[in-house]
Amino acid sequence: MLGLVVKCCLEAVNMPINVDDILRLLCHLSTEQKMKVAIKHSARGAVAAGAGAFVGGLLGGPPGIAVGGALGGVLGAWMANGQFKPVPQILMEMPLVQQQKLCEQIYAIIRNLDWTDATQLIMLVSGNAALQQRVAAALIGYVTQELKAEIQYGD
């Protein structure tokens, strides 16, 4: 009797998504495609520009504001320039909630695959160009929409 109850409960509940396998797949695909995420530090750049104008104003009055603002702006632009992190690093640093949300989106694409571990999942997806493209597109969409980041390719 107990076995019947457990079986019914298991059928009613969706099997859990293996987040680790899917993250390893995404790390593999993004490494192969040399995906990087541009991390922008615009807040630090704005602070540098404002601080330059403030210090310039203290030292040189109104003309100092212009000069300090210009120098601070150049420094701020340099500081805010995109720094790149590999996508696998971004994926592993994401909070668990975001990882799970991403993996749910990817699972919707690969749910018909039957795999036992990450290596087999990677082989199945890598062996199907259309599926690989769909998974990569979902990853790119997540990074650009949810993380508000820009993806670039290459070294």
C-alpha positions in Angstrom: 0.0 0.0 0.0 2.8 2.4 0.9 4.6 1.7 -2.4 1.4 2.7 -4.3 1.2 6.0 -2.5 4.8 6.8 -3.2 4.5 5.9 -6.9 1.4 8.2 -7.3 3.2 11.0 -5.5 6.3 10.6 -7.8 4.1 10.7 -10.9 2.4 13.9 -9.7 5.6 15.7 -8.9 8.0 16.8 -11.7 11.4 15.3 -11.4 14.0 17.8 -10.3 16.2 19.5 -12.8 19.9 18.6 -12.5 21.2 22.2 -12.3 24.8 21.0 -12.1 24.6 19.1 -15.4 22.9 22.0 -17.2 25.4 24.5 -15.8 28.3 22.3 -17.0 26.7 22.2 -20.4 26.4 25.9 -20.5 29.9 26.4 -19.4 31.2 24.0 -22.1 29.2 25.7 -24.9 30.1 29.2 -23.8 33.8 28.2 -23.6 33.7 26.7 -27.0 32.1 29.9 -28.5 34.5 32.1 -26.4 31.7 34.1 -24.9 32.6 36.9 -22.6 30.3 39.3 -20.7 31.1 43.0 -20.6 31.0 44.2 -17.1 30.6 47.9 -17.0 31.4 50.1 -13.9 29.4 53.2 -14.8 28.8 54.1 -11.2 32.6 54.4 -10.5 33.0 56.4 -13.7 30.3 58.8 -12.7 31.8 59.3 -9.2 35.2 60.0 -10.8 33.7 62.6 -13.2 31.8 64.3 -10.3 34.8 64.2 -8.0 37.0 65.8 -10.7 34.5 68.6 -11.2 34.3 69.2 -7.5 38.0 69.3 -6.9 38.5 71.5 -9.9 35.9 73.9 -8.6 37.5 74.0 -5.2 41.0 74.7 -6.7 40.1 76.9 -9.7 36.6 78.2 -9.4 34.3 78.1 -12.4 37.1 77.4 -14.9 38.4 74.7 -12.6 35.0 73.0 -12.7 35.3 72.7 -16.4 38.9 71.5 -16.4 38.3 69.1 -13.4 35.1 67.8 -15.0 36.9 67.1 -18.2 39.8 65.3 -16.5 37.4 63.5 -14.2 35.2 62.6 -17.2 38.2 61.1 -19.0 39.2 59.1 -15.9 35.6 58.1 -15.4 35.3 56.9 -19.0 38.4 54.9 -18.6 37.2 53.3 -15.3 33.7 52.6 -16.8 35.2 50.9 -19.9 33.9 47.4 -20.3 35.9 44.7 -18.5 35.2 41.2 -19.7 34.6 38.1 -17.7 34.2 34.6 -19.3 30.6 33.5 -19.3 31.4 30.3 -17.2 32.7 32.5 -14.4 29.5 34.6 -14.5 27.4 31.5 -14.4 29.2 30.0 -11.4 29.1 33.4 -9.6 25.3 33.8 -10.1 23.1 33.3 -7.0 21.4 29.9 -6.9 18.0 31.3 -7.6 19.3 32.8 -10.9 21.1 29.6 -11.8 17.9 27.6 -11.3 15.8 30.1 -13.4 18.3 29.8 -16.2 18.5 26.0 -15.9 14.7 25.8 -16.1 14.7 27.7 -19.4 17.4 25.4 -20.8 15.6 22.3 -19.5 12.6 23.3 -21.5 14.7 23.0 -24.6 16.5 19.7 -23.7 13.8 17.9 -21.6 13.3 15.2 -24.3 17.0 14.2 -24.0 17.9 11.2 -21.9 21.2 11.7 -20.1 22.9 10.2 -17.1 25.6 12.8 -16.4 27.0 16.2 -17.6 29.4 14.5 -20.0 26.7 12.7 -21.8 24.5 15.8 -21.9 27.3 17.8 -23.4 27.8 15.1 -26.1 24.1 15.0 -26.9 23.8 18.7 -27.3 27.1 19.2 -29.1 26.2 16.5 -31.6 23.0 18.3 -32.7 23.8 21.7 -34.3 20.2 22.9 -34.1 19.8 22.0 -30.5 23.2 23.5 -29.7 22.1 26.8 -31.3 18.8 26.9 -29.4 20.6 26.3 -26.1 23.2 29.0 -26.9 20.4 31.4 -27.9 18.6 30.8 -24.7 21.8 31.5 -22.7 22.5 34.7 -24.6 18.9 35.8 -24.1 19.1 35.2 -20.4 22.4 37.0 -20.0 21.3 40.0 -22.0 17.8 40.3 -20.6 18.1 39.1 -17.0 21.6 40.2 -16.2 21.5 43.3 -18.4 25.0 42.4 -19.8 26.5 42.5 -23.2 28.0 39.3 -24.7 31.1 39.5 -26.9 33.0 36.7 -28.6 36.6 35.9 -29.1 39.8 36.5 -27.2 
